[in-house]
Amino acid sequence: PAPIGAEAGLAVPRPDGGVELYTASTDPHADRDLAAACYGLPPELVKVVVTGVPGAMGEREDAGMLLPLGLLALRTGHPVKLAATREESFLGHAHRHPTLLRYRHHADAEGTLLKVEAQILLDAGAYADTSADALAAAVSFACGPYVVPHAFVEGWAVRTNNPPSGHVRGEGAMQVCAAYEGQMDKLAAKLGLDPAELRMRNVMATGDLLPTGQTVTCPAPVADLLTAVRDEPLPALPGDDADADEGEWPLPGGPDGAGDPQAVRRGVGYGLGMVHMLGAEGTDEVSTATVKVQGSVATV
């Protein structure tokens, strides 16, 4: 995943020795504090102005070019503007944490989950940065959207000599999803159960308890979602008619490419996952506003 717009920003030095940063930030308060710490300035001398966010897939929470941008402005005493190309954005920005996962699932003969054991190792790269957030998500959602009475989960984020890792949509929660869903498929095969049926026997609902100790108080229609997907009829396979309309081919490549019915096999699989919206461990959201009244006009 990547933002719709590549990174760009403007840094303007201030007469008081501070700097103003104009960028597409999704967390301006944290960006201000981070920049101030890096520049050796008090937070009140750093101002982050959100210029609009042209799409964000989580990685807007990594400072990226924000820090060198402000440093250049402070050192030169002049405004500095940077705009990354798409290639530069891919090369220079932090990516998802490579992760090593070890899992053991325990279930009874009917397929009801009894216990999940997991070890999760995140490669943070050269800097820890936002790795604590990704690790929190990986550990919190290590068992997935299933009722698990007993869980033993260990997680580490380690610095390595690899490129820095950071926020990408669903950070941490996506890596463990690949693991626990692979486990569910293996468990279904071991018990001779349909993969969808095994999941139906274990999906969580409102009122269930997460391994973190939190009760699910919000709507959790996991079973309804899985049932709807399972019961949706598969599209018909294209016939052998070479003159078939392109729109009638639900296979990759089309009639003249890899969509040759003789060369394509259809596989059906199921995958359930869960991600956080405001941080896996909750977050102290900050919101401020300034209102100026001049005569009959209020400026917010």
Backbone as CSV, one residue per row, in Angstrom:
resi,resn,N_x,N_y,N_z,CA_x,CA_y,CA_z,C_x,C_y,C_z
1,PRO,0.822,-1.205,0.000,0.000,0.000,0.000,0.861,1.262,0.000
2,ALA,0.330,2.306,-0.542,1.055,3.576,-0.585,0.045,4.712,-0.647
3,PRO,0.419,5.903,-0.133,-0.493,7.051,-0.213,-0.761,7.438,-1.662
4,ILE,-1.909,8.049,-1.898,-2.238,8.512,-3.244,-1.228,9.539,-3.706
5,GLY,-0.826,10.444,-2.799,0.165,11.463,-3.126,1.494,11.140,-2.480
6,ALA,2.596,11.302,-3.235,3.928,11.094,-2.662,4.235,12.210,-1.668
7,GLU,5.293,12.007,-0.855,5.604,12.990,0.179,6.096,14.306,-0.403
8,ALA,5.681,15.386,0.237,6.159,16.722,-0.114,6.015,17.597,1.115
9,GLY,6.841,18.639,1.196,6.757,19.500,2.365,7.527,20.790,2.183
10,LEU,7.266,21.728,3.073,7.926,23.034,3.077,8.310,23.367,4.504
11,ALA,9.576,23.799,4.697,10.060,24.213,6.009,10.482,25.672,5.943
12,VAL,9.993,26.465,6.904,10.288,27.897,6.918,10.908,28.258,8.277
13,PRO,12.174,28.760,8.275,12.784,29.157,9.548,12.079,30.379,10.124
14,ARG,12.020,30.452,11.474,11.343,31.570,12.136,12.371,32.518,12.755
15,PRO,12.004,33.775,12.921,12.932,34.744,13.513,13.358,34.387,14.935
16,ASP,12.536,33.623,15.657,12.856,33.276,17.040,13.751,32.044,17.151
17,GLY,14.269,31.562,15.998,15.150,30.402,16.011,14.431,29.090,15.823
18,GLY,13.123,29.131,15.676,12.333,27.920,15.460,12.104,27.666,13.980
19,VAL,11.182,26.773,13.695,10.898,26.414,12.316,9.437,26.008,12.188
20,GLU,8.854,26.323,11.027,7.490,25.903,10.711,7.555,24.858,9.602
21,LEU,6.837,23.754,9.794,6.859,22.638,8.855,5.467,22.455,8.257
22,TYR,5.377,22.553,6.954,4.113,22.388,6.233,4.159,21.040,5.521
23,THR,3.301,20.109,5.954,3.383,18.765,5.403,2.056,18.034,5.577
24,ALA,1.930,16.874,4.934,0.722,16.046,5.045,0.885,15.112,6.235
25,SER,0.600,15.602,7.412,0.772,14.821,8.636,-0.581,14.336,9.143
26,THR,-0.606,13.098,9.645,-1.819,12.592,10.282,-1.707,12.649,11.799
27,ASP,-0.553,13.077,12.295,-0.349,13.186,13.748,0.562,14.382,14.022
28,PRO,0.063,15.609,13.814,0.931,16.795,13.915,1.522,17.015,15.296
29,HIS,0.807,16.629,16.347,1.348,16.830,17.692,2.579,15.950,17.914
30,ALA,2.483,14.685,17.531,3.626,13.778,17.684,4.773,14.188,16.769
31,ASP,4.448,14.625,15.547,5.492,15.058,14.620,6.220,16.283,15.156
32,ARG,5.477,17.203,15.751,6.099,18.393,16.348,7.053,17.993,17.465
33,ASP,6.615,17.121,18.355,7.451,16.723,19.484,8.697,15.978,19.017
34,LEU,8.540,15.122,18.008,9.679,14.376,17.481,10.682,15.322,16.820
35,ALA,10.169,16.244,15.999,11.053,17.186,15.326,11.792,18.061,16.336
36,ALA,11.094,18.537,17.346,11.716,19.378,18.365,12.843,18.627,19.076
37,ALA,12.606,17.355,19.392,13.629,16.561,20.065,14.850,16.369,19.166
38,CYS,14.611,16.151,17.882,15.719,15.947,16.949,16.525,17.233,16.727
39,TYR,15.854,18.378,16.739,16.538,19.651,16.502,17.120,20.250,17.775
40,GLY,16.795,19.652,18.933,17.248,20.221,20.192,16.530,21.503,20.541
41,LEU,15.275,21.614,20.136,14.483,22.817,20.372,13.313,22.497,21.301
42,PRO,12.833,23.477,22.073,11.597,23.258,22.829,10.425,23.146,21.861
43,PRO,9.399,22.362,22.203,8.275,22.145,21.285,7.604,23.429,20.808
44,GLU,7.605,24.468,21.648,6.923,25.704,21.245,7.630,26.432,20.106
45,LEU,8.873,26.039,19.784,9.589,26.663,18.668,9.425,25.875,17.374
46,VAL,8.661,24.785,17.413,8.398,23.996,16.208,6.900,23.967,15.960
47,LYS,6.505,24.354,14.771,5.084,24.362,14.418,4.869,23.475,13.197
48,VAL,3.941,22.539,13.301,3.599,21.661,12.183,2.230,22.062,11.653
49,VAL,2.174,22.414,10.382,0.936,22.829,9.736,0.514,21.735,8.760
50,VAL,-0.670,21.174,8.969,-1.177,20.126,8.085,-1.738,20.767,6.824
51,THR,-1.141,20.443,5.697,-1.538,21.062,4.427,-2.604,20.264,3.701
52,GLY,-3.087,19.204,4.331,-4.010,18.288,3.658,-3.323,16.948,3.531
53,VAL,-4.086,15.876,3.573,-3.505,14.538,3.512,-4.062,13.821,2.285
54,PRO,-3.279,13.777,1.192,-3.773,13.136,-0.034,-3.676,11.621,0.053
55,GLY,-4.502,11.056,0.896,-4.470,9.613,1.088,-3.417,9.254,2.120
56,ALA,-3.695,8.279,2.961,-2.726,7.821,3.954,-2.993,6.359,4.247
57,MET,-1.950,5.558,4.174,-2.081,4.134,4.467,-1.334,3.779,5.750
58,GLY,-1.300,4.718,6.691,-0.611,4.473,7.943,0.776,5.086,7.965
59,GLU,1.476,5.087,6.792,2.857,5.547,6.796,2.984,7.054,6.941
60,ARG,1.900,7.805,6.897,1.978,9.242,7.178,2.377,9.496,8.632
61,GLU,2.297,8.471,9.459,2.676,8.631,10.854,4.186,8.513,11.053
62,ASP,4.919,8.105,10.029,6.376,8.115,10.087,6.863,9.457,9.557
63,ALA,7.838,10.043,10.254,8.250,11.412,9.939,8.780,11.557,8.517
64,GLY,9.463,10.561,8.004,9.952,10.619,6.631,10.853,11.811,6.382
65,MET,10.536,12.573,5.337,11.382,13.701,4.958,11.195,14.920,5.862
66,LEU,10.262,14.856,6.796,9.972,15.995,7.662,11.208,16.467,8.428
67,LEU,11.982,15.529,8.966,13.120,15.880,9.815,14.260,16.534,9.033
68,PRO,14.751,15.943,7.942,15.807,16.638,7.185,15.321,17.942,6.569
69,LEU,14.042,18.019,6.260,13.485,19.241,5.688,13.651,20.413,6.664
70,GLY,13.243,20.209,7.898,13.379,21.260,8.898,14.824,21.571,9.221
71,LEU,15.670,20.528,9.239,17.091,20.730,9.535,17.754,21.595,8.471
72,LEU,17.420,21.365,7.216,17.969,22.177,6.123,17.554,23.636,6.262
73,ALA,16.304,23.858,6.628,15.820,25.225,6.790,16.525,25.930,7.948
74,LEU,16.730,25.219,9.062,17.408,25.797,10.222,18.865,26.113,9.912
75,ARG,19.525,25.227,9.169,20.943,25.422,8.878,21.179,26.517,7.834
76,THR,20.307,26.603,6.843,20.500,27.589,5.773,19.877,28.940,6.092
77,GLY,18.883,28.949,6.982,18.184,30.190,7.271,17.214,30.594,6.178
78,HIS,16.903,29.677,5.274,16.001,29.960,4.157,14.912,28.886,4.079
79,PRO,13.775,29.225,3.505,12.737,28.201,3.291,13.261,27.091,2.384
80,VAL,12.865,25.879,2.666,13.295,24.725,1.876,12.061,23.886,1.527
81,LYS,11.965,23.522,0.252,10.846,22.694,-0.198,11.390,21.400,-0.794
82,LEU,10.749,20.294,-0.440,11.110,19.000,-0.998,9.853,18.309,-1.511
83,ALA,9.966,17.663,-2.655,8.857,16.867,-3.194,9.440,15.567,-3.732
84,ALA,9.010,14.443,-3.201,9.543,13.141,-3.606,8.791,12.598,-4.810
85,THR,9.522,11.942,-5.692,8.868,11.181,-6.747,8.320,9.893,-6.136
86,ARG,7.506,9.199,-6.870,6.981,7.937,-6.361,8.119,6.958,-6.057
87,GLU,9.113,6.897,-6.949,10.242,5.990,-6.730,11.006,6.370,-5.467
88,GLU,11.255,7.673,-5.289,11.963,8.125,-4.094,11.166,7.817,-2.829
89,SER,9.865,7.938,-2.929,9.006,7.654,-1.782,9.106,6.192,-1.378
90,PHE,9.108,5.301,-2.367,9.222,3.869,-2.062,10.589,3.530,-1.480
91,LEU,11.632,4.153,-2.021,12.988,3.832,-1.585,13.315,4.433,-0.225
92,GLY,12.816,5.623,0.039,13.248,6.353,1.215,12.350,6.252,2.425
93,HIS,11.146,5.725,2.249,10.206,5.700,3.368,10.212,4.336,4.033
94,ALA,9.895,4.312,5.320,9.836,3.052,6.062,8.728,2.149,5.505
95,HIS,8.957,0.849,5.592,7.992,-0.130,5.101,7.514,-1.026,6.248
96,ARG,6.648,-1.964,5.913,6.093,-2.864,6.922,7.197,-3.722,7.557
97,HIS,7.008,-4.063,8.843,7.993,-4.859,9.561,8.054,-6.296,9.031
98,PRO,9.203,-6.749,8.517,9.353,-8.188,8.267,9.223,-8.915,9.596
99,THR,8.523,-10.044,9.600,8.178,-10.686,10.872,8.389,-12.189,10.809
100,LEU,8.986,-12.716,11.867,9.129,-14.162,12.034,8.102,-14.606,13.062
101,LEU,7.293,-15.615,12.709,6.177,-16.031,13.565,6.234,-17.527,13.840
102,ARG,6.056,-17.889,15.105,5.947,-19.301,15.495,4.623,-19.465,16.238
103,TYR,3.818,-20.434,15.807,2.481,-20.617,16.380,2.218,-22.082,16.722
104,ARG,1.430,-22.284,17.780,0.885,-23.597,18.084,-0.562,-23.420,18.537
105,HIS,-1.490,-24.034,17.817,-2.905,-23.984,18.161,-3.338,-25.293,18.835
106,HIS,-4.155,-25.174,19.883,-4.726,-26.334,20.565,-6.245,-26.297,20.378
107,ALA,-6.851,-27.425,20.054,-8.307,-27.497,19.881,-8.793,-28.876,20.290
108,ASP,-10.103,-28.987,20.585,-10.665,-30.311,20.884,-11.068,-30.995,19.581
109,ALA,-11.645,-32.167,19.698,-11.968,-32.970,18.511,-13.018,-32.314,17.629
110,GLU,-13.834,-31.413,18.216,-14.862,-30.714,17.440,-14.320,-29.446,16.779
111,GLY,-13.078,-29.123,17.032,-12.491,-27.945,16.416,-12.603,-26.684,17.237
112,THR,-13.076,-26.793,18.475,-13.170,-25.602,19.331,-11.788,-25.250,19.865
113,LEU,-11.379,-24.010,19.649,-10.062,-23.583,20.097,-9.986,-23.587,21.624
114,LEU,-8.887,-24.085,22.139,-8.663,-24.125,23.581,-7.512,-23.214,23.999
115,LYS,-6.495,-23.133,23.153,-5.314,-22.364,23.527,-4.522,-22.002,22.274
116,VAL,-3.886,-20.845,22.317,-2.985,-20.425,21.242,-1.675,-19.972,21.868
117,GLU,-0.584,-20.511,21.361,0.751,-20.070,21.771,1.413,-19.396,20.567
118,ALA,2.047,-18.245,20.793,2.647,-17.521,19.684,3.913,-16.804,20.126
119,GLN,4.896,-16.799,19.241,6.103,-15.999,19.397,6.248,-15.152,18.151
120,ILE,6.419,-13.838,18.353,6.391,-12.876,17.250,7.649,-12.028,17.310
121,LEU,8.436,-12.037,16.235,9.689,-11.277,16.184,9.635,-10.298,15.024
122,LEU,9.595,-9.004,15.341,9.523,-7.956,14.329,10.906,-7.376,14.056
123,ASP,11.255,-7.253,12.787,12.520,-6.639,12.372,12.293,-5.136,12.237
124,ALA,12.784,-4.376,13.217,12.550,-2.929,13.212,13.502,-2.187,12.288
125,GLY,14.565,-2.855,11.860,15.553,-2.150,11.063,16.454,-1.303,11.945
126,ALA,17.018,-0.262,11.359,18.044,0.523,12.051,17.513,1.340,13.225
127,TYR,16.237,1.668,13.229,15.679,2.514,14.281,14.395,1.885,14.817
128,ALA,14.162,2.050,16.115,12.937,1.496,16.704,11.723,2.302,16.268
129,ASP,11.805,3.647,16.373,10.780,4.571,15.898,9.376,4.113,16.305
130,THR,8.525,3.749,15.350,7.138,3.379,15.651,6.960,1.876,15.860
131,SER,8.043,1.148,16.068,7.962,-0.304,16.189,7.161,-0.742,17.409
132,ALA,7.162,0.076,18.469,6.383,-0.279,19.650,4.902,-0.383,19.316
133,ASP,4.412,0.495,18.451,2.997,0.451,18.049,2.700,-0.811,17.248
134,ALA,3.597,-1.150,16.316,3.392,-2.347,15.505,3.444,-3.594,16.370
135,LEU,4.347,-3.617,17.337,4.459,-4.769,18.222,3.208,-4.909,19.087
136,ALA,2.702,-3.786,19.579,1.483,-3.825,20.386,0.325,-4.424,19.602
137,ALA,0.217,-4.041,18.327,-0.858,-4.579,17.493,-0.656,-6.065,17.230
138,ALA,0.583,-6.456,16.926,0.855,-7.865,16.637,0.514,-8.740,17.830
139,VAL,0.880,-8.309,19.018,0.609,-9.100,20.218,-0.881,-9.086,20.560
140,SER,-1.504,-7.909,20.465,-2.917,-7.785,20.837,-3.828,-8.622,19.946
141,PHE,-3.498,-8.708,18.654,-4.361,-9.399,17.706,-3.769,-10.729,17.254
142,ALA,-2.877,-11.293,18.066,-2.169,-12.514,17.686,-3.091,-13.712,17.502
143,CYS,-4.275,-13.697,18.125,-5.200,-14.827,18.018,-6.303,-14.593,16.992
144,GLY,-6.393,-13.381,16.463,-7.403,-13.100,15.458,-8.799,-12.934,16.032
145,PRO,-9.815,-12.839,15.176,-11.200,-12.613,15.626,-11.883,-13.894,16.078
146,TYR,-11.201,-14.637,16.940,-11.715,-15.916,17.420,-11.747,-15.932,18.944
147,VAL,-12.624,-16.750,19.506,-12.694,-16.920,20.960,-11.596,-17.894,21.365
148,VAL,-10.651,-17.412,22.140,-9.516,-18.228,22.583,-9.448,-18.145,24.109
149,PRO,-9.864,-19.197,24.821,-9.904,-19.143,26.292,-8.536,-18.923,26.921
150,HIS,-7.491,-19.489,26.298,-6.152,-19.389,26.886,-5.168,-18.996,25.788
151,ALA,-4.332,-18.008,26.097,-3.344,-17.545,25.120,-2.034,-17.233,25.819
152,PHE,-0.940,-17.634,25.195,0.393,-17.277,25.674,1.140,-16.681,24.491
153,VAL,1.337,-15.366,24.529,1.903,-14.642,23.384,3.139,-13.877,23.836
154,GLU,4.232,-14.069,23.119,5.452,-13.309,23.361,5.806,-12.544,22.092
155,GLY,6.263,-11.307,22.269,6.604,-10.504,21.100,7.830,-9.639,21.343
156,TRP,8.614,-9.469,20.297,9.807,-8.627,20.357,9.900,-7.800,19.074
157,ALA,10.355,-6.572,19.212,10.759,-5.755,18.067,12.239,-5.456,18.263
158,VAL,13.068,-5.840,17.307,14.519,-5.734,17.485,15.142,-4.849,16.405
159,ARG,16.163,-4.106,16.820,16.925,-3.316,15.856,17.884,-4.239,15.103
160,THR,17.977,-4.027,13.793,18.884,-4.808,12.953,19.590,-3.858,11.988
161,ASN,20.448,-4.406,11.143,21.111,-3.572,10.141,20.326,-3.536,8.831
162,ASN,19.056,-3.851,8.892,18.187,-3.764,7.720,17.550,-2.377,7.638
163,PRO,16.931,-2.032,6.512,16.275,-0.717,6.397,15.209,-0.525,7.471
164,PRO,14.960,0.709,7.892,13.984,0.976,8.956,12.582,0.509,8.570
165,SER,11.877,-0.019,9.543,10.480,-0.416,9.355,9.583,0.594,10.059
166,GLY,8.339,0.683,9.635,7.452,1.665,10.234,5.994,1.324,10.063
167,HIS,5.176,2.360,10.044,3.734,2.202,9.944,3.318,1.935,8.498
168,VAL,2.562,0.878,8.307,1.828,0.638,7.063,0.472,0.127,7.508
169,ARG,-0.556,0.411,6.775,-1.933,0.125,7.184,-2.059,-1.227,7.902
170,GLY,-2.612,-1.181,9.119,-2.792,-2.400,9.895,-1.494,-2.953,10.449
171,GLU,-0.517,-2.058,10.697,0.815,-2.489,11.116,0.746,-3.505,12.265
172,GLY,1.490,-4.577,12.107,1.519,-5.615,13.138,0.360,-6.593,13.027
173,ALA,-0.845,-6.076,12.894,-2.035,-6.931,12.829,-2.088,-7.734,11.534
174,MET,-1.481,-7.215,10.471,-1.510,-7.929,9.199,-0.553,-9.124,9.205
175,GLN,0.609,-8.938,9.820,1.580,-10.033,9.843,1.027,-11.243,10.590
176,VAL,0.448,-11.011,11.769,-0.065,-12.144,12.544,-1.293,-12.762,11.885
177,CYS,-2.020,-11.990,11.099,-3.194,-12.528,10.393,-2.778,-13.657,9.453
178,ALA,-1.655,-13.467,8.763,-1.163,-14.523,7.874,-0.858,-15.785,8.652
179,ALA,-0.395,-15.616,9.896,-0.018,-16.777,10.697,-1.232,-17.509,11.254
180,TYR,-2.130,-16.790,11.947,-3.241,-17.511,12.572,-4.235,-18.042,11.545
181,GLU,-4.338,-17.411,10.390,-5.228,-17.958,9.361,-4.620,-19.198,8.706
182,GLY,-3.290,-19.190,8.524,-2.631,-20.396,8.041,-2.818,-21.545,9.013
183,GLN,-2.766,-21.222,10.300,-2.972,-22.224,11.336,-4.402,-22.797,11.294
184,MET,-5.369,-21.922,11.078,-6.761,-22.378,11.025,-6.984,-23.331,9.845
185,ASP,-6.335,-23.047,8.724,-6.451,-23.948,7.576,-5.815,-25.299,7.882
186,LYS,-4.649,-25.267,8.546,-3.984,-26.526,8.903,-4.822,-27.323,9.902
187,LEU,-5.423,-26.604,10.852,-6.253,-27.274,11.852,-7.481,-27.906,11.206
188,ALA,-8.098,-27.198,10.272,-9.267,-27.742,9.575,-8.899,-29.022,8.825
189,ALA,-7.742,-29.002,8.163,-7.298,-30.189,7.427,-7.023,-31.352,8.382
190,LYS,-6.454,-31.045,9.526,-6.120,-32.076,10.509,-7.380,-32.752,11.055
191,LEU,-8.440,-31.941,11.243,-9.681,-32.461,11.817,-10.674,-32.929,10.756
192,GLY,-10.342,-32.731,9.480,-11.250,-33.108,8.415,-12.476,-32.225,8.329
193,LEU,-12.333,-30.953,8.704,-13.443,-30.006,8.673,-13.292,-29.022,7.515
194,ASP,-14.429,-28.505,7.053,-14.397,-27.438,6.067,-13.780,-26.203,6.723
195,PRO,-12.832,-25.511,6.058,-12.176,-24.354,6.666,-13.147,-23.278,7.139
196,ALA,-14.232,-23.064,6.378,-15.216,-22.067,6.789,-15.977,-22.534,8.031
197,GLU,-16.292,-23.816,8.080,-17.020,-24.365,9.233,-16.177,-24.260,10.507
198,LEU,-14.890,-24.566,10.409,-14.019,-24.447,11.576,-14.013,-23.015,12.096
199,ARG,-13.958,-22.070,11.195,-13.958,-20.672,11.614,-15.294,-20.297,12.259
200,MET,-16.393,-20.801,11.693,-17.714,-20.494,12.245,-17.846,-20.987,13.685
201,ARG,-17.170,-22.060,14.019,-17.271,-22.614,15.367,-16.474,-21.798,16.392
202,ASN,-15.655,-20.872,15.917,-14.772,-20.165,16.836,-14.843,-18.640,16.750
203,VAL,-15.627,-18.101,15.814,-15.623,-16.647,15.640,-16.173,-15.931,16.878
204,MET,-15.646,-14.753,17.112,-16.079,-13.974,18.261,-17.352,-13.211,17.943
205,ALA,-18.032,-12.763,18.986,-19.246,-11.968,18.867,-19.260,-10.970,20.015
206,THR,-20.221,-10.092,19.994,-20.355,-9.106,21.057,-20.492,-9.802,22.413
207,GLY,-19.706,-9.343,23.384,-19.724,-9.944,24.703,-18.577,-10.892,24.966
208,ASP,-17.874,-11.307,23.902,-16.736,-12.210,24.089,-15.538,-11.447,24.655
209,LEU,-14.593,-12.219,25.181,-13.418,-11.646,25.820,-12.207,-11.838,24.927
210,LEU,-11.467,-10.753,24.679,-10.228,-10.832,23.916,-9.100,-11.344,24.816
211,PRO,-8.049,-11.901,24.225,-6.924,-12.383,25.044,-6.290,-11.286,25.895
212,THR,-6.470,-10.021,25.512,-5.917,-8.912,26.288,-6.719,-8.638,27.552
213,GLY,-7.891,-9.280,27.693,-8.752,-9.025,28.839,-9.867,-8.051,28.539
214,GLN,-9.884,-7.489,27.341,-10.918,-6.531,26.956,-12.163,-7.257,26.473
215,THR,-13.323,-6.776,26.902,-14.593,-7.327,26.446,-15.019,-6.623,25.162
216,VAL,-15.496,-7.392,24.199,-15.990,-6.822,22.946,-17.380,-6.249,23.207
217,THR,-17.481,-4.943,23.299,-18.766,-4.290,23.569,-19.421,-3.752,22.304
218,CYS,-18.659,-3.642,21.224,-19.202,-3.097,19.977,-19.818,-4.226,19.143
219,PRO,-20.572,-3.879,18.099,-21.068,-4.928,17.196,-19.905,-5.697,16.581
220,ALA,-20.013,-7.008,16.552,-18.961,-7.856,15.982,-19.605,-8.948,15.132
221,PRO,-20.145,-8.578,13.968,-20.869,-9.557,13.141,-19.938,-10.434,12.316
222,VAL,-18.956,-11.053,12.974,-17.975,-11.862,12.252,-18.649,-13.066,11.589
223,ALA,-19.545,-13.718,12.318,-20.231,-14.892,11.759,-21.087,-14.505,10.555
224,ASP,-21.780,-13.367,10.658,-22.614,-12.916,9.534,-21.755,-12.640,8.302
225,LEU,-20.604,-12.021,8.533,-19.707,-11.696,7.426,-19.210,-12.967,6.743
226,LEU,-18.765,-13.915,7.549,-18.252,-15.163,6.981,-19.343,-15.936,6.267
227,THR,-20.546,-15.948,6.842,-21.669,-16.653,6.205,-22.003,-16.037,4.851
228,ALA,-22.003,-14.700,4.794,-22.317,-14.020,3.532,-21.280,-14.334,2.462
229,VAL,-20.020,-14.369,2.854,-18.962,-14.669,1.890,-19.054,-16.123,1.438
230,ARG,-19.269,-17.014,2.395,-19.335,-18.442,2.072,-20.508,-18.760,1.153
231,ASP,-21.645,-18.106,1.380,-22.857,-18.429,0.622,-22.950,-17.689,-0.707
232,GLU,-22.056,-16.738,-0.939,-22.096,-16.011,-2.212,-21.689,-16.959,-3.341
233,PRO,-22.534,-17.117,-4.363,-22.182,-18.054,-5.444,-20.962,-17.576,-6.221
234,LEU,-20.136,-18.517,-6.621,-18.956,-18.176,-7.404,-19.366,-17.782,-8.811
235,PRO,-18.647,-16.852,-9.432,-18.968,-16.499,-10.817,-18.726,-17.679,-11.743
236,ALA,-19.502,-17.749,-12.795,-19.358,-18.853,-13.737,-18.027,-18.751,-14.455
237,LEU,-17.415,-19.910,-14.687,-16.172,-19.926,-15.453,-16.487,-19.661,-16.920
238,PRO,-15.588,-18.966,-17.613,-15.838,-18.692,-19.028,-15.832,-19.971,-19.845
239,GLY,-16.578,-19.959,-20.891,-16.612,-21.135,-21.769,-15.404,-21.158,-22.675
240,ASP,-15.420,-22.089,-23.592,-14.289,-22.228,-24.517,-14.443,-21.348,-25.740
241,ASP,-15.494,-20.526,-25.729,-15.752,-19.683,-26.893,-14.688,-18.602,-26.983
242,ALA,-13.872,-18.664,-28.013,-12.798,-17.682,-28.180,-13.344,-16.290,-28.461
243,ASP,-14.587,-16.214,-28.899,-15.180,-14.915,-29.219,-15.935,-14.327,-28.033
244,ALA,-15.779,-14.929,-26.842,-16.501,-14.447,-25.666,-16.116,-13.012,-25.362
245,ASP,-17.096,-12.265,-24.902,-16.856,-10.862,-24.576,-15.880,-10.764,-23.398
246,GLU,-14.972,-9.768,-23.453,-13.951,-9.592,-22.408,-14.585,-9.486,-21.031
247,GLY,-15.761,-8.826,-20.939,-16.410,-8.652,-19.653,-16.931,-9.943,-19.050
248,GLU,-17.004,-10.990,-19.844,-17.512,-12.263,-19.355,-16.408,-13.141,-18.784
249,TRP,-15.198,-12.634,-18.766,-14.060,-13.422,-18.296,-13.649,-12.958,-16.902
250,PRO,-14.042,-13.661,-15.847,-13.665,-13.263,-14.492,-12.298,-13.804,-14.080
251,LEU,-11.460,-14.120,-15.062,-10.133,-14.665,-14.790,-9.073,-13.665,-15.231
252,PRO,-7.876,-13.714,-14.630,-6.831,-12.762,-15.006,-6.364,-12.964,-16.430
253,GLY,-6.027,-11.884,-17.091,-5.425,-11.988,-18.411,-6.384,-11.838,-19.579
254,GLY,-7.662,-12.144,-19.377,-8.589,-12.029,-20.491,-8.460,-13.184,-21.468
255,PRO,-9.278,-13.191,-22.517,-9.303,-14.318,-23.465,-7.959,-14.568,-24.151
256,ASP,-7.142,-13.513,-24.337,-5.892,-13.675,-25.078,-4.679,-13.807,-24.176
257,GLY,-4.877,-13.833,-22.852,-3.738,-13.887,-21.946,-3.759,-15.117,-21.074
258,ALA,-3.435,-14.915,-19.795,-3.341,-16.032,-18.859,-4.700,-16.596,-18.497
259,GLY,-5.777,-15.972,-18.982,-7.114,-16.432,-18.642,-7.608,-17.585,-19.469
260,ASP,-6.726,-18.277,-20.144,-7.118,-19.460,-20.907,-7.705,-20.483,-19.932
261,PRO,-8.968,-20.858,-20.099,-9.597,-21.803,-19.155,-8.822,-23.098,-18.990
262,GLN,-8.084,-23.500,-20.014,-7.325,-24.737,-19.925,-6.087,-24.573,-19.045
263,ALA,-5.677,-23.335,-18.814,-4.438,-23.088,-18.071,-4.689,-22.590,-16.650
264,VAL,-5.943,-22.243,-16.352,-6.232,-21.628,-15.060,-7.004,-22.589,-14.173
265,ARG,-6.603,-22.668,-12.912,-7.343,-23.433,-11.928,-7.845,-22.471,-10.863
266,ARG,-9.053,-22.685,-10.405,-9.627,-21.800,-9.407,-9.492,-22.403,-8.008
267,GLY,-8.971,-21.620,-7.095,-8.885,-22.036,-5.709,-9.754,-21.138,-4.853
268,VAL,-10.336,-21.679,-3.811,-11.201,-20.916,-2.915,-10.630,-20.998,-1.508
269,GLY,-10.450,-19.855,-0.869,-9.950,-19.838,0.494,-10.689,-18.801,1.317
270,TYR,-10.530,-18.892,2.625,-11.181,-17.950,3.531,-10.131,-17.294,4.416
271,GLY,-10.337,-16.052,4.719,-9.424,-15.349,5.608,-10.170,-14.309,6.427
272,LEU,-10.005,-14.370,7.741,-10.595,-13.377,8.637,-9.465,-12.620,9.311
273,GLY,-9.693,-11.354,9.550,-8.680,-10.569,10.234,-9.316,-9.447,11.025
274,MET,-8.518,-8.815,11.863,-8.996,-7.665,12.620,-7.843,-6.681,12.778
275,VAL,-8.173,-5.399,12.721,-7.172,-4.348,12.888,-7.711,-3.308,13.857
276,HIS,-6.840,-2.426,14.285,-7.190,-1.374,15.232,-7.446,-0.071,14.482
277,MET,-8.239,0.782,15.078,-8.514,2.080,14.481,-7.753,3.206,15.189
278,LEU,-7.686,3.147,16.515,-7.035,4.216,17.279,-5.925,3.640,18.158
279,GLY,-5.128,2.767,17.596,-4.062,2.170,18.370,-4.520,0.906,19.057
280,ALA,-3.685,-0.135,19.020,-4.058,-1.421,19.591,-4.256,-1.338,21.098
281,GLU,-3.550,-0.416,21.742,-3.655,-0.281,23.193,-4.441,0.964,23.593
282,GLY,-5.229,1.494,22.653,-5.920,2.750,22.918,-4.966,3.908,22.722
283,THR,-5.478,5.111,22.632,-4.610,6.258,22.429,-5.239,7.498,23.039
284,ASP,-4.408,8.416,23.477,-4.879,9.674,24.036,-4.993,10.677,22.894
285,GLU,-6.141,10.694,22.253,-6.341,11.575,21.108,-6.404,13.033,21.545
286,VAL,-5.686,13.894,20.831,-5.633,15.315,21.160,-6.339,16.109,20.069
287,SER,-7.172,17.049,20.482,-7.846,17.915,19.511,-7.904,19.327,20.078
288,THR,-7.424,20.285,19.313,-7.430,21.677,19.770,-8.025,22.570,18.687
289,ALA,-8.528,23.726,19.102,-9.091,24.689,18.163,-8.872,26.100,18.691
290,THR,-8.709,27.043,17.779,-8.573,28.460,18.133,-9.677,29.231,17.429
291,VAL,-10.393,30.064,18.180,-11.476,30.870,17.619,-11.189,32.345,17.887
292,LYS,-11.165,33.140,16.840,-10.966,34.579,16.961,-12.239,35.293,16.501
293,VAL,-12.762,36.185,17.334,-13.981,36.927,17.013,-13.625,38.379,16.739
294,GLN,-14.009,38.854,15.563,-13.752,40.243,15.168,-15.064,40.809,14.619
295,GLY,-15.691,41.647,15.423,-16.995,42.171,15.029,-17.999,41.039,14.939
296,SER,-18.575,40.858,13.769,-19.583,39.810,13.574,-19.002,38.584,12.875
297,VAL,-17.664,38.545,12.790,-17.006,37.432,12.066,-16.199,36.590,13.055
298,ALA,-16.418,35.280,13.028,-15.644,34.352,13.847,-14.742,33.528,12.938
299,THR,-13.443,33.520,13.223,-12.493,32.731,12.461,-12.037,31.557,13.293
300,VAL,-12.286,30.325,12.814,-11.938,29.114,13.549,-10.664,28.519,12.929
